[in-house]
Amino acid sequence: MTRDIYSLETPRENLSQSAERNPAAVLISSLLYALAVTLSTNIYSLLIASILPARFITRVKLSALAKLNLINALMILTLTLTWPDLYAGFIMGVIISLRVNMICIAFSAMVYPLGTSGIYEALCVMRVPEKLRVMIILTLRGINILRERYESAIISVRLRAPDIRGLMRLKIFAAMMGMILLQSHERSDNMMKAVKCRGGFAGFIQSETRGVSFGDVVYILTFVVYISIIAVMNYYA
């Protein structure tokens, strides 16, 4: 756990990449793309929408996509068995799976490298209310705490009891999850105390935000054109 856990100034995951554009431009473009993909049902619009994730596929861990598609496979099976028509249910499951994969790849390559500070800067530029900005960032930090605690607990169990099987494995998992939730609750209380000690939400204003440049406007407009093509192909192809 980092020593700046109660600070919003978390370094970005990839400075060379995220510094190219204003975080607000990247976040807005990503959200518009996610909206367009979510509304797409036509095969032609989905093919056009897949151009962006195909460009970023090398930046995403294949192991993460494999885990995601295990859940997608279960979802496809469930829709196939519960839909009034088996074939229609299967097709709907495949379409939803494609949407999830495309959005996941796009966000992993565009939004995740911004880091917590980049997202906070983007929310400032977008004029999101200050209290909502801080609550979003604290929520993201809480999720990261849960993930770190879970990974640490898994490593500890594997080192101490690598050959555990059966019911005992389920008991250990339940105890581990309970411990993680209690520790995360304690961390959340400490976060709220840090907010109060800094004089409320205004105490988190630690950096100046960059203005939106002409290049950022062109970047957003390029995505708007791309998304418009997806929408046109979805409703008129």
Phi, psi and chi 1 to 4 in degrees:
 res  aa     phi    psi   chi1   chi2   chi3   chi4
   1 MET       -  132.0 -161.3   66.3   63.0      -
   2 THR   -74.4  155.8   57.0      -      -      -
   3 ARG   -73.3  -18.9   61.8 -177.2  179.6 -179.0
   4 ASP   -98.3   38.5   57.1  -12.3      -      -
   5 ILE   -64.2  -26.7 -172.4  170.5      -      -
   6 TYR  -100.2   16.0  -55.6  122.1      -      -
   7 SER  -112.7  147.7  170.5      -      -      -
   8 LEU   -86.7   -7.3  -65.1 -176.4      -      -
   9 GLU   -84.2   67.3  -71.3  -62.0  -43.0      -
  10 THR   -89.0  130.0  -56.6      -      -      -
  11 PRO   -59.0  148.4  -22.1   32.8      -      -
  12 ARG   -70.7  156.9  -63.6 -176.7 -174.2  177.1
  13 GLU   -71.8  -31.3  -58.7  -65.4  -26.9      -
  14 ASN  -147.5   89.7 -171.9  -18.0      -      -
  15 LEU   -63.5  -38.8  -74.7  173.9      -      -
  16 SER   -63.3  -34.4   60.3      -      -      -
  17 GLN   -84.9  -46.2  176.1 -178.3  -21.3      -
  18 SER   -73.8  -20.4   59.2      -      -      -
  19 ALA   -80.1   -8.0      -      -      -      -
  20 GLU   -65.9  -39.8  -65.8  177.2    0.7      -
  21 ARG  -126.2  158.9  -61.6  -65.1  177.4 -170.6
  22 ASN   -63.7  133.7 -171.4  -68.5      -      -
  23 PRO   -55.0  -32.2  -26.5   34.8      -      -
  24 ALA   -64.7  -40.6      -      -      -      -
  25 ALA   -64.3  -41.1      -      -      -      -
  26 VAL   -66.2  -44.7  176.2      -      -      -
  27 LEU   -65.8  -44.6 -175.8   59.1      -      -
  28 ILE   -62.5  -44.4  -68.8  173.3      -      -
  29 SER   -62.7  -40.2  -59.2      -      -      -
  30 SER   -65.7  -42.0  -57.7      -      -      -
  31 LEU   -65.9  -40.4  -67.2  175.7      -      -
  32 LEU   -63.9  -40.7  -70.0  175.5      -      -
  33 TYR   -64.6  -43.5  174.1   77.4      -      -
  34 ALA   -61.4  -39.5      -      -      -      -
  35 LEU   -64.3  -43.8  178.1   62.1      -      -
  36 ALA   -63.9  -41.6      -      -      -      -
  37 VAL   -66.6  -40.3  171.4      -      -      -
  38 THR   -61.8  -35.0  -58.0      -      -      -
  39 LEU   -86.9   -5.6  -62.1  176.5      -      -
  40 SER   -80.8  130.1  -62.4      -      -      -
  41 THR  -127.5  -15.5   56.1      -      -      -
  42 ASN   -83.7  140.9 -171.7  -66.1      -      -
  43 ILE   -63.3  -33.4 -177.1   62.6      -      -
  44 TYR   -70.3  -41.3  -60.3  104.6      -      -
  45 SER   -66.4  -36.6   64.0      -      -      -
  46 LEU   -67.4  -35.5  -70.5  173.4      -      -
  47 LEU   -65.2  -41.9  -74.8  174.6      -      -
  48 ILE   -67.5  -40.0  -64.6  176.2      -      -
  49 ALA   -65.7  -23.8      -      -      -      -
  50 SER   -76.1   -8.7   65.0      -      -      -
  51 ILE   -62.2  -44.2  -64.3  175.5      -      -
  52 LEU   -64.0  -52.8 -178.0   66.5      -      -
  53 PRO   -64.2  -28.3   18.9  -30.8      -      -
  54 ALA   -64.4  -31.8      -      -      -      -
  55 ARG   -71.1  -32.3  176.8 -170.8  172.2 -170.3
  56 PHE   -99.9    3.8  -66.6  139.1      -      -
  57 ILE   -60.8  -30.3 -172.7   64.4      -      -
  58 THR   -74.3  -13.4   55.7      -      -      -
  59 ARG   -92.8   -2.4  -57.2 -179.8 -173.6  178.5
  60 VAL  -107.6  139.8 -178.4      -      -      -
  61 LYS   -70.6  126.1  -66.4 -178.6  179.8  179.8
  62 LEU   -66.3  -28.4  -64.1 -179.9      -      -
  63 SER   -64.5  -37.8   58.9      -      -      -
  64 ALA   -66.6  -40.5      -      -      -      -
  65 LEU   -66.7  -34.9  -73.3  179.6      -      -
  66 ALA   -64.2  -43.4      -      -      -      -
  67 LYS   -64.2  -40.6  -65.2  177.1 -178.8  178.6
  68 LEU   -62.5  -40.3  176.1   63.8      -      -
  69 ASN   -77.0  -17.4  -77.1  -70.3      -      -
  70 LEU   -64.8  -42.5  -75.4  176.3      -      -
  71 ILE   -66.9  -39.3  -58.8  175.8      -      -
  72 ASN   -62.5  -38.3  -75.3  -25.3      -      -
  73 ALA   -62.9  -40.9      -      -      -      -
  74 LEU   -64.4  -39.4 -179.8   60.6      -      -
  75 MET   -65.4  -41.4  178.2  -91.4  -62.3      -
  76 ILE   -63.2  -42.7  -67.8  173.8      -      -
  77 LEU   -62.7  -42.5  177.8   61.9      -      -
  78 THR   -63.5  -45.1  -57.3      -      -      -
  79 LEU   -65.5  -37.8  -73.6  179.6      -      -
  80 THR   -63.1  -40.0  -58.0      -      -      -
  81 LEU   -81.9  -24.3  -63.3  177.7      -      -
  82 THR  -104.0  -13.5   57.4      -      -      -
  83 TRP   -72.2  147.4 -150.7  -98.1      -      -
  84 PRO   -54.6  -36.9  -27.4   35.3      -      -
  85 ASP  -117.0  127.9 -178.8   69.5      -      -
  86 LEU   -60.0  -46.8  -71.3  178.2      -      -
  87 TYR   -65.3  -43.7 -179.9   74.9      -      -
  88 ALA   -62.6  -39.4      -      -      -      -
  89 GLY   -64.6  -39.9      -      -      -      -
  90 PHE   -64.0  -45.1  174.8   76.1      -      -
  91 ILE   -62.2  -43.3  -65.4  -61.3      -      -
  92 MET   -62.2  -40.9  179.4   56.0   66.2      -
  93 GLY   -62.4  -40.9      -      -      -      -
  94 VAL   -65.8  -40.7  170.9      -      -      -
  95 ILE   -63.1  -45.5  -69.2  175.8      -      -
  96 ILE   -62.6  -39.7  -64.8  174.9      -      -
  97 SER   -62.9  -42.0  177.5      -      -      -
  98 LEU   -62.8  -42.4  -71.6  174.1      -      -
  99 ARG   -59.3  -48.4  -67.7  173.4 -179.3  168.2
 100 VAL   -60.8  -43.4  171.8      -      -      -
 101 ASN   -64.2  -43.8  -83.3  -84.8      -      -
 102 MET   -65.0  -43.3  -71.4 -169.6  -71.2      -
 103 ILE   -66.7  -40.3  -66.4  174.6      -      -
 104 CYS   -62.5  -44.5  178.1      -      -      -
 105 ILE   -65.1  -44.7  -66.8  173.1      -      -
 106 ALA   -62.5  -44.8      -      -      -      -
 107 PHE   -69.1  -36.7  -88.8   60.8      -      -
 108 SER   -64.9  -33.8  -63.0      -      -      -
 109 ALA   -88.8  -25.5      -      -      -      -
 110 MET  -108.2  -48.6  -62.7  175.4   64.4      -
 111 VAL   -87.3  -45.2  178.3      -      -      -
 112 TYR   -58.5  -40.2 -179.8   75.2      -      -
 113 PRO   -63.4  -16.7  -25.1   35.7      -      -
 114 LEU   -64.8  -30.0  -63.9  177.1      -      -
 115 GLY    73.4  176.9      -      -      -      -
 116 THR   -64.5  -41.6  -51.5      -      -      -
 117 SER   -67.0  -36.9   59.0      -      -      -
 118 GLY   -65.8  -42.1      -      -      -      -
 119 ILE   -64.8  -40.3  -64.8  176.4      -      -
 120 TYR   -62.5  -42.1 -175.0   77.2      -      -
 121 GLU   -63.2  -40.5 -180.0  179.0  -14.9      -
 122 ALA   -63.4  -41.7      -      -      -      -
 123 LEU   -64.8  -34.0  -64.1  175.5      -      -
 124 CYS   -65.8  -45.3  -69.4      -      -      -
 125 VAL   -64.0  -34.3  174.9      -      -      -
 126 MET   -80.1    3.2  -65.5  167.1   62.4      -
 127 ARG    61.6   34.8  -63.5  -64.7 -173.3  -92.1
 128 VAL   -70.7  136.7  175.2      -      -      -
 129 PRO   -51.7  141.6  -27.3   34.3      -      -
 130 GLU   -57.3  -45.7 -177.8 -178.5   -6.3      -
 131 LYS   -62.2  -41.1 -172.8  172.3 -177.3  177.7
 132 LEU   -66.5  -37.4  179.7   58.7      -      -
 133 ARG   -59.1  -49.1  -69.2 -160.7  -53.6  -97.1
 134 VAL   -66.4  -38.7  176.4      -      -      -
 135 MET   -64.1  -37.8  -68.0  -55.5  -62.9      -
 136 ILE   -64.0  -44.7  -69.2  174.4      -      -
 137 ILE   -66.7  -40.3  -62.4  -56.7      -      -
 138 LEU   -64.4  -35.6  -69.8  179.1      -      -
 139 THR   -64.9  -43.5  -59.5      -      -      -
 140 LEU   -61.5  -41.8  -66.8  175.2      -      -
 141 ARG   -64.5  -38.4 -177.1   59.1   56.6   84.3
 142 GLY   -63.4  -39.1      -      -      -      -
 143 ILE   -63.7  -41.3  -66.5  173.5      -      -
 144 ASN   -63.9  -36.9  -73.9  -29.4      -      -
 145 ILE   -63.2  -44.5  -69.0  173.7      -      -
 146 LEU   -58.7  -44.2  -79.6  173.0      -      -
 147 ARG   -63.7  -45.3  176.8 -178.2   58.8   82.5
 148 GLU   -64.2  -42.0  -68.3  177.5   -0.7      -
 149 ARG   -64.2  -40.4  -70.6  -68.5 -178.7 -179.8
 150 TYR   -64.8  -44.9  177.7   76.4      -      -
 151 GLU   -63.6  -40.3  -68.7  176.4   -8.7      -
 152 SER   -64.2  -41.6  -60.4      -      -      -
 153 ALA   -65.6  -40.7      -      -      -      -
 154 ILE   -62.5  -43.9  -72.6  -66.7      -      -
 155 ILE   -63.4  -41.2  -66.4  174.0      -      -
 156 SER   -62.4  -43.7  177.3      -      -      -
 157 VAL   -65.2  -42.6  170.6      -      -      -
 158 ARG   -64.6  -33.8  -72.7  176.4  177.7  174.3
 159 LEU   -75.6  -35.3  -69.2  175.9      -      -
 160 ARG   -88.8  -29.5  -63.8 -179.3 -179.4 -177.0
 161 ALA  -144.6   73.1      -      -      -      -
 162 PRO   -69.8  -23.6   25.5  -33.6      -      -
 163 ASP  -107.7   19.4  -60.8  -34.8      -      -
 164 ILE   -70.7  142.0 -168.6  167.7      -      -
 165 ARG  -141.9  170.8  -67.2  -70.2 -175.3  -84.5
 166 GLY    68.3 -145.9      -      -      -      -
 167 LEU   -64.0  -34.4 -175.5   60.1      -      -
 168 MET   -61.1  -33.6 -177.3   56.4   65.5      -
 169 ARG   -64.1  -40.6 -174.5  172.7 -174.9  176.4
 170 LEU   -66.8  -38.9  -64.1  177.4      -      -
 171 LYS   -63.1  -43.1  -68.8 -179.2  177.9  179.5
 172 ILE   -65.1  -39.4  -68.8  177.6      -      -
 173 PHE   -63.5  -41.9  178.7   78.0      -      -
 174 ALA   -63.8  -44.6      -      -      -      -
 175 ALA   -63.8  -38.6      -      -      -      -
 176 MET   -64.7  -44.2 -178.4 -178.8   67.3      -
 177 MET   -64.8  -38.9  -66.4  -55.3  -61.6      -
 178 GLY   -62.9  -42.6      -      -      -      -
 179 MET   -64.2  -41.3  177.8 -169.0   65.9      -
 180 ILE   -63.4  -42.7  -67.6  172.6      -      -
 181 LEU   -65.2  -40.4  -69.3  175.5      -      -
 182 LEU   -65.7  -43.9  -71.4  175.2      -      -
 183 GLN   -65.3  -38.5  -68.5  177.7  -12.5      -
 184 SER   -67.4  -35.1  -59.0      -      -      -
 185 HIS   -64.2  -39.9 -179.4  -92.3      -      -
 186 GLU   -64.5  -41.4 -179.0 -178.6   -2.9      -
 187 ARG   -62.7  -40.0  -70.7  -74.3 -175.2  178.1
 188 SER   -63.1  -40.9  -60.8      -      -      -
 189 ASP   -61.3  -41.0  -71.6  -19.9      -      -
 190 ASN   -65.2  -35.2  -69.2  -23.0      -      -
 191 MET   -62.8  -44.8  -75.7 -177.7  180.0      -
 192 MET   -65.0  -36.9 -176.2   53.0   63.0      -
 193 LYS   -64.2  -37.4  -68.3  177.4 -178.8  177.7
 194 ALA   -64.8  -37.4      -      -      -      -
 195 VAL   -62.3  -45.4  171.3      -      -      -
 196 LYS   -67.6  -38.6  -66.2  178.8  179.9  179.0
 197 CYS   -66.5  -26.9  -71.3      -      -      -
 198 ARG   -89.3    9.2  -63.5 -174.0  179.8 -166.7
 199 GLY    87.0   24.4      -      -      -      -
 200 GLY    97.2 -165.4      -      -      -      -
 201 PHE   -69.2  -23.5  -68.6  101.7      -      -
 202 ALA   -65.9  -19.6      -      -      -      -
 203 GLY   -70.3   -7.9      -      -      -      -
 204 PHE   -94.9    0.6  -76.5   93.2      -      -
 205 ILE   -77.1   99.2  -58.6  177.8      -      -
 206 GLN  -118.7  -11.6  -59.2  176.2   17.9      -
 207 SER  -143.7  153.3   60.9      -      -      -
 208 GLU   -85.9  146.4  -63.7 -179.2   -1.5      -
 209 THR   -96.2  145.9   58.4      -      -      -
 210 ARG   -82.0  147.2  -65.2  177.0  -67.3  171.2
 211 GLY   -76.9  163.1      -      -      -      -
 212 VAL   -81.3  123.3  178.3      -      -      -
 213 SER   -90.7  175.0   64.2      -      -      -
 214 PHE   -62.6  -38.7  177.5   75.9      -      -
 215 GLY   -62.4  -36.1      -      -      -      -
 216 ASP   -66.6  -38.7  -63.5  -34.7      -      -
 217 VAL   -63.9  -43.2  174.4      -      -      -
 218 VAL   -62.5  -38.7  173.6      -      -      -
 219 TYR   -60.9  -46.0 -177.9   80.8      -      -
 220 ILE   -66.4  -43.0  -63.8  175.6      -      -
 221 LEU   -63.4  -34.4  -70.1  177.9      -      -
 222 THR   -62.3  -41.5  -57.5      -      -      -
 223 PHE   -68.1  -36.7  -95.1   86.3      -      -
 224 VAL   -61.5  -43.0  170.0      -      -      -
 225 VAL   -63.2  -44.5  172.9      -      -      -
 226 TYR   -61.3  -44.1  178.0   50.6      -      -
 227 ILE   -67.9  -35.4  -68.8  165.3      -      -
 228 SER   -63.6  -38.4  -60.8      -      -      -
 229 ILE   -64.0  -41.8  -64.2  174.0      -      -
 230 ILE   -60.9  -44.2  -63.7  174.7      -      -
 231 ALA   -65.0  -41.8      -      -      -      -
 232 VAL   -63.3  -44.2  169.2      -      -      -
 233 MET   -66.0  -29.1  -65.4  -59.9  -65.3      -
 234 ASN   -72.8  -36.5 -175.0   51.7      -      -
 235 TYR  -103.1  -14.8  -69.3  104.5      -      -
 236 TYR  -124.2   -7.8  -64.6  102.3      -      -
 237 ALA   -81.1      -      -      -      -      -
